[in-house]
Amino acid sequence: MTVTLDRPATATTVGDLMKRPELQISDDVTADTAMDILHSSGADHVLVRGDDGRCAGLLTRLHLAPFQARSWYTERTPVRDIVLDRAPFATVDMPAAAAAAAMRVRGLDTWPVVDHDGHAVGLLSF
């Protein structure tokens, strides 16, 4: 008689599913410049870093919609002053199922992934 022990399946983590961020900008970039970056790249979002290099959030075209008129105000408004999705962020070792549930609750399509120091290492999309 042969006895087999079932090994617990390794749960999929955020680190298994994340992709490297293609675009990153500093939070001192102006709204005008951020719009130009998104339009020229064809991307829907850009990762925002703070002065300390840590993830400050994810800026989308929707966040920039109020600035489409391109007035003097958009030329002087830094990204850090725009209301956008900020922490908490996903971590590499977070279970993918928990991340998916959190994204649904927050209404997010894409979520920044950070290391334990808060530096962006990827983006998670479902």
ROSE-4610 file (N, C-alpha, C; in Angstrom, 1 decimal, always signed):
// ROSE-4610
residu = [M/M/M/T/T/T/V/V/V/T/T/T/L/L/L/D/D/D/R/R/R/P/P/P/A/A/A/T/T/T/A/A/A/T/T/T/T/T/T/V/V/V/G/G/G/D/D/D/L/L/L/M/M/M/K/K/K/R/R/R/P/P/P/E/E/E/L/L/L/Q/Q/Q/I/I/I/S/S/S/D/D/D/D/D/D/V/V/V/T/T/T/A/A/A/D/D/D/T/T/T/A/A/A/M/M/M/D/D/D/I/I/I/L/L/L/H/H/H/S/S/S/S/S/S/G/G/G/A/A/A/D/D/D/H/H/H/V/V/V/L/L/L/V/V/V/R/R/R/G/G/G/D/D/D/D/D/D/G/G/G/R/R/R/C/C/C/A/A/A/G/G/G/L/L/L/L/L/L/T/T/T/R/R/R/L/L/L/H/H/H/L/L/L/A/A/A/P/P/P/F/F/F/Q/Q/Q/A/A/A/R/R/R/S/S/S/W/W/W/Y/Y/Y/T/T/T/E/E/E/R/R/R/T/T/T/P/P/P/V/V/V/R/R/R/D/D/D/I/I/I/V/V/V/L/L/L/D/D/D/R/R/R/A/A/A/P/P/P/F/F/F/A/A/A/T/T/T/V/V/V/D/D/D/M/M/M/P/P/P/A/A/A/A/A/A/A/A/A/A/A/A/A/A/A/A/A/A/A/A/A/M/M/M/R/R/R/V/V/V/R/R/R/G/G/G/L/L/L/D/D/D/T/T/T/W/W/W/P/P/P/V/V/V/V/V/V/D/D/D/H/H/H/D/D/D/G/G/G/H/H/H/A/A/A/V/V/V/G/G/G/L/L/L/L/L/L/S/S/S/F/F/F]
num = [1/1/1/2/2/2/3/3/3/4/4/4/5/5/5/6/6/6/7/7/7/8/8/8/9/9/9/10/10/10/11/11/11/12/12/12/13/13/13/14/14/14/15/15/15/16/16/16/17/17/17/18/18/18/19/19/19/20/20/20/21/21/21/22/22/22/23/23/23/24/24/24/25/25/25/26/26/26/27/27/27/28/28/28/29/29/29/30/30/30/31/31/31/32/32/32/33/33/33/34/34/34/35/35/35/36/36/36/37/37/37/38/38/38/39/39/39/40/40/40/41/41/41/42/42/42/43/43/43/44/44/44/45/45/45/46/46/46/47/47/47/48/48/48/49/49/49/50/50/50/51/51/51/52/52/52/53/53/53/54/54/54/55/55/55/56/56/56/57/57/57/58/58/58/59/59/59/60/60/60/61/61/61/62/62/62/63/63/63/64/64/64/65/65/65/66/66/66/67/67/67/68/68/68/69/69/69/70/70/70/71/71/71/72/72/72/73/73/73/74/74/74/75/75/75/76/76/76/77/77/77/78/78/78/79/79/79/80/80/80/81/81/81/82/82/82/83/83/83/84/84/84/85/85/85/86/86/86/87/87/87/88/88/88/89/89/89/90/90/90/91/91/91/92/92/92/93/93/93/94/94/94/95/95/95/96/96/96/97/97/97/98/98/98/99/99/99/100/100/100/101/101/101/102/102/102/103/103/103/104/104/104/105/105/105/106/106/106/107/107/107/108/108/108/109/109/109/110/110/110/111/111/111/112/112/112/113/113/113/114/114/114/115/115/115/116/116/116/117/117/117/118/118/118/119/119/119/120/120/120/121/121/121/122/122/122/123/123/123/124/124/124/125/125/125/126/126/126]
x = [+0.8/+0.0/+0.9/+0.6/+1.4/+0.6/+1.2/+0.6/+1.2/+0.4/+0.9/+0.4/+1.2/+0.9/+0.6/-0.5/-0.8/-0.1/+0.7/+1.4/+0.5/+0.6/-0.3/+0.2/-0.8/-0.5/+0.1/+1.0/+1.6/+0.6/+0.2/-0.7/+0.0/-0.7/-0.2/-0.1/+1.0/+1.2/+1.2/+1.1/+1.1/+2.4/+3.5/+4.8/+4.8/+4.0/+3.9/+3.2/+2.3/+1.4/+1.8/+2.6/+2.8/+3.7/+3.6/+4.5/+5.3/+6.4/+7.3/+6.6/+6.6/+6.0/+6.8/+6.1/+6.7/+7.1/+6.2/+6.4/+6.3/+7.3/+7.3/+7.7/+7.0/+7.3/+7.5/+8.1/+8.3/+7.0/+6.7/+5.5/+5.6/+6.8/+6.9/+6.7/+6.4/+6.1/+4.8/+4.6/+3.3/+2.3/+1.0/-0.1/+0.1/+0.5/+0.7/+1.7/+2.9/+3.9/+3.4/+2.7/+2.1/+1.1/+0.3/-0.6/+0.2/+1.2/+2.0/+2.7/+3.2/+3.8/+2.8/+1.6/+0.6/+0.1/-0.1/-0.6/+0.5/+1.7/+2.8/+3.1/+2.9/+3.2/+2.0/+0.8/-0.4/-0.8/-0.1/-0.5/-1.7/-2.3/-3.5/-3.2/-1.9/-1.5/+0.0/+0.4/+1.8/+2.0/+3.1/+3.4/+4.0/+3.7/+4.2/+5.1/+6.3/+7.2/+7.4/+7.5/+7.7/+9.2/+9.5/+10.9/+11.9/+11.4/+12.2/+12.3/+11.7/+11.8/+10.7/+9.9/+8.8/+7.6/+6.8/+5.6/+4.6/+4.2/+3.2/+1.8/+1.7/+0.4/+0.4/-0.8/-0.9/-1.8/-1.3/-2.0/-2.5/-3.8/-4.5/-5.0/-5.4/-6.0/-7.2/-8.0/-9.2/-8.8/-7.7/-7.3/-6.9/-6.4/-6.0/-7.1/-8.3/-9.4/-9.7/-9.7/-10.0/-9.0/-7.8/-6.8/-6.7/-7.6/-7.6/-7.6/-8.1/-8.2/-6.8/-5.8/-4.4/-4.3/-4.8/-4.7/-3.4/-3.2/-2.0/-1.9/-3.1/-3.2/-2.5/-2.8/-2.2/-0.7/-0.2/+1.2/+2.0/+1.2/+1.9/+1.5/+0.5/+0.1/+0.9/+1.6/+2.4/+1.5/+1.9/+1.1/+0.8/+1.7/+1.5/+0.2/-0.3/-1.5/-2.8/-2.6/-3.8/-4.3/-5.6/-6.2/-6.1/-5.3/-5.2/-5.1/-5.1/-5.1/-3.8/-3.8/-2.6/-2.6/-1.6/-1.5/-2.8/-3.0/-2.1/-1.9/-0.8/-0.5/-0.3/-0.3/+0.0/+1.4/+1.7/+3.1/+3.4/+4.6/+5.0/+4.6/+4.6/+4.3/+2.8/+2.0/+0.5/-0.1/-1.1/-1.8/-2.6/-2.5/-3.2/-4.7/-5.3/-6.7/-7.1/-6.3/-6.5/-6.3/-5.4/-5.1/-6.3/-6.8/-7.9/-9.2/-9.4/-10.5/-10.4/-9.2/-9.0/-9.2/-8.7/-8.9/-10.4/-11.1/-12.6/-13.2/-12.9/-13.5/-13.2/-11.9/-11.5/-11.8/-12.3/-12.6/-11.4/-10.3/-9.1/-8.9/-8.4/-8.1/-6.6/-5.8/-4.4/-4.0/-3.0/-2.6/-1.1/-0.5/+1.0/+1.4/+2.5/+3.1/+4.4/+4.6/+5.8/+6.5/+7.8/+8.6/+8.3/+8.9/+8.6/+9.2/+9.9/+10.4/+9.5/+8.5/+7.6/+8.0/+9.1/+9.5/+8.7/+8.3/+7.5/+8.4/+7.8/+8.5/+7.7/+6.4/+5.6/+4.2/+3.4/+1.9/+1.2/+0.0/-0.9/-2.1/-2.5/-3.8/-4.5/-5.8/-6.7/-7.6]
y = [-1.2/+0.0/+1.2/+2.1/+3.4/+4.5/+5.3/+6.5/+7.7/+8.6/+9.9/+11.0/+11.9/+13.1/+14.2/+14.8/+16.0/+17.2/+17.8/+19.0/+20.2/+21.1/+22.3/+23.0/+23.4/+24.2/+25.6/+26.0/+27.3/+28.3/+29.3/+30.3/+31.3/+31.7/+32.7/+34.0/+34.7/+36.0/+37.1/+38.3/+39.5/+39.5/+39.1/+39.1/+38.2/+37.1/+36.2/+36.8/+37.8/+38.3/+39.8/+40.5/+41.9/+42.0/+43.2/+43.6/+44.8/+45.0/+46.2/+47.4/+48.5/+49.7/+50.3/+50.7/+51.2/+52.7/+53.4/+54.8/+55.2/+56.1/+56.6/+58.1/+58.9/+60.3/+60.7/+61.8/+62.4/+63.2/+63.3/+64.0/+65.5/+66.0/+67.5/+67.8/+66.8/+67.1/+67.8/+68.7/+69.5/+68.6/+69.0/+68.3/+68.4/+69.5/+69.6/+68.6/+68.4/+67.5/+66.1/+65.8/+64.4/+64.1/+65.0/+64.8/+64.5/+65.3/+65.1/+63.7/+63.2/+61.9/+60.8/+60.9/+59.9/+59.9/+61.1/+61.1/+60.6/+61.0/+60.6/+59.1/+58.5/+57.1/+56.2/+56.8/+56.0/+55.2/+55.5/+54.7/+55.3/+54.5/+54.9/+55.4/+55.1/+55.5/+55.6/+56.3/+56.5/+56.4/+55.7/+55.6/+56.9/+57.3/+58.6/+58.2/+58.8/+58.7/+60.0/+59.9/+61.0/+61.5/+62.5/+63.0/+62.0/+61.1/+60.1/+58.8/+58.8/+57.7/+56.6/+56.8/+55.9/+56.1/+55.1/+55.2/+56.2/+57.1/+58.1/+57.9/+57.0/+56.7/+56.3/+56.2/+55.9/+57.0/+57.7/+58.8/+58.3/+58.5/+58.0/+59.2/+58.9/+59.9/+60.5/+59.7/+60.2/+61.3/+61.0/+62.0/+63.3/+63.3/+64.5/+65.2/+64.6/+65.1/+66.6/+66.9/+68.3/+69.3/+68.9/+69.8/+69.8/+69.3/+69.2/+70.6/+71.6/+73.0/+73.6/+73.1/+73.6/+75.1/+75.5/+76.9/+77.2/+78.4/+78.7/+77.8/+77.4/+76.6/+75.2/+74.6/+73.3/+73.4/+74.5/+74.7/+74.8/+75.1/+75.3/+74.2/+73.4/+72.4/+71.1/+70.8/+69.6/+68.4/+67.2/+66.0/+65.7/+66.1/+65.8/+66.5/+67.6/+68.3/+67.7/+66.7/+66.1/+65.0/+64.9/+63.8/+62.6/+61.6/+60.3/+59.2/+57.9/+56.8/+56.6/+56.7/+56.6/+55.3/+55.2/+54.0/+53.7/+52.5/+51.4/+50.8/+50.2/+49.5/+48.0/+47.3/+45.9/+45.6/+44.5/+44.1/+42.8/+42.5/+41.4/+40.1/+40.0/+38.7/+38.6/+39.6/+39.5/+38.5/+37.7/+36.7/+37.4/+36.9/+37.5/+37.6/+36.6/+36.6/+37.8/+38.1/+39.2/+40.5/+40.6/+41.8/+42.1/+41.0/+41.1/+41.6/+41.1/+41.5/+43.0/+43.4/+44.8/+45.8/+45.3/+46.1/+46.3/+45.2/+45.3/+46.3/+46.2/+47.1/+48.5/+48.8/+50.2/+50.6/+49.8/+50.1/+50.4/+49.6/+49.8/+48.8/+49.3/+48.4/+48.0/+48.9/+48.7/+49.2/+48.5/+48.8/+48.7/+49.8/+49.7/+48.6/+48.0/+47.0/+47.6/+47.6/+48.2/+47.1/+47.4/+46.5/+47.0/+46.4/+46.7/+48.1/+48.7/+50.1/+51.1/+50.7/+51.6/+52.0/+51.4/+51.7/+50.8/+51.5/+50.8/+49.7/+48.5/+47.4/+46.9/+47.3/+46.7/+47.3/+46.8/+47.1/+45.8/+45.8/+44.6/+45.0/+44.2/+44.5/+43.2/+43.2/+42.1/+42.3]
z = [+0.0/+0.0/+0.0/-0.9/-1.0/-0.4/+0.4/+1.0/+0.4/-0.1/-0.6/+0.3/+0.5/+1.3/+0.4/+0.6/-0.3/+0.3/-0.6/-0.2/-0.4/+0.5/+0.3/-1.0/-1.7/-2.9/-2.5/-3.2/-3.0/-3.5/-2.7/-3.1/-4.0/-5.0/-5.9/-5.2/-5.4/-4.7/-5.7/-5.3/-6.1/-6.9/-6.3/-7.0/-8.2/-8.2/-9.3/-10.5/-10.2/-11.3/-11.7/-10.9/-11.2/-12.5/-13.0/-14.2/-13.7/-14.4/-14.1/-14.6/-13.9/-14.3/-15.5/-16.6/-17.7/-17.5/-16.9/-16.8/-15.3/-14.9/-13.6/-13.7/-12.8/-12.8/-11.3/-11.1/-9.8/-9.4/-8.2/-7.8/-7.9/-8.3/-8.6/-10.0/-10.9/-12.3/-12.4/-13.3/-13.4/-14.1/-13.9/-14.6/-16.1/-16.6/-18.1/-18.6/-17.9/-18.3/-18.1/-17.1/-16.9/-18.0/-18.4/-19.5/-20.8/-21.1/-22.3/-22.2/-21.1/-21.0/-21.3/-20.7/-20.9/-22.4/-23.0/-24.4/-25.3/-25.1/-26.1/-25.9/-24.8/-24.6/-24.9/-24.9/-25.2/-24.0/-22.8/-21.6/-20.9/-20.1/-19.3/-17.9/-17.5/-16.1/-16.1/-15.0/-14.7/-13.2/-12.8/-11.4/-10.9/-9.7/-9.2/-8.0/-8.0/-6.9/-6.1/-4.8/-4.0/-4.0/-3.3/-3.2/-2.7/-1.8/-1.2/-2.1/-3.2/-4.1/-3.9/-2.8/-2.5/-3.3/-3.5/-4.3/-3.7/-4.5/-4.0/-4.6/-5.5/-6.1/-7.6/-8.1/-9.5/-10.2/-11.1/-11.8/-13.1/-13.3/-14.5/-15.4/-16.6/-17.4/-16.8/-16.1/-15.4/-14.3/-13.6/-12.6/-13.3/-14.5/-15.2/-16.0/-16.1/-16.8/-16.5/-15.2/-14.9/-15.4/-15.8/-16.3/-17.8/-18.5/-20.0/-20.6/-19.9/-20.5/-20.7/-19.9/-20.0/-19.8/-18.6/-18.3/-17.5/-17.1/-16.3/-15.0/-14.6/-13.4/-13.6/-14.7/-15.0/-15.2/-15.6/-15.8/-14.5/-13.4/-12.1/-11.1/-11.4/-10.4/-10.5/-9.4/-9.3/-9.1/-9.6/-9.5/-8.0/-7.1/-5.7/-5.1/-5.8/-5.4/-6.1/-6.9/-7.6/-6.8/-6.6/-5.9/-6.7/-6.2/-6.9/-5.9/-6.4/-5.5/-4.8/-3.5/-2.7/-1.9/-1.0/-0.1/+0.6/+1.0/+1.0/-0.3/-0.6/-1.8/-1.6/-2.7/-2.6/-2.3/-1.7/-1.5/-2.3/-2.6/-3.4/-2.8/-1.5/-0.8/-0.5/-0.8/-0.5/-1.4/-0.8/-1.6/-2.8/-4.0/-5.1/-4.9/-4.2/-4.0/-3.1/-2.1/-1.2/-1.9/-2.8/-3.6/-4.5/-5.2/-6.1/-5.3/-4.1/-3.3/-2.9/-2.5/-2.2/-3.3/-4.5/-5.7/-6.1/-5.9/-6.2/-5.3/-4.0/-3.0/-3.3/-3.7/-3.9/-5.3/-6.2/-7.6/-8.4/-8.2/-8.9/-10.0/-11.2/-12.3/-12.2/-11.7/-11.5/-10.2/-9.5/-8.2/-8.1/-7.6/-7.4/-6.4/-6.7/-5.8/-5.2/-3.9/-3.3/-2.5/-2.3/-1.4/+0.1/+1.0/+2.4/+2.9/+2.0/+2.3/+1.6/+0.8/+0.1/-1.3/-1.8/-3.2/-4.2/-5.2/-6.2/-7.0/-7.1/-7.8/-8.9/-9.0/-10.1/-10.0/-10.9/-11.0/-11.1/-10.5/-10.5/-11.3/-12.3/-13.0/-13.1/-13.0/-13.2/-14.3]
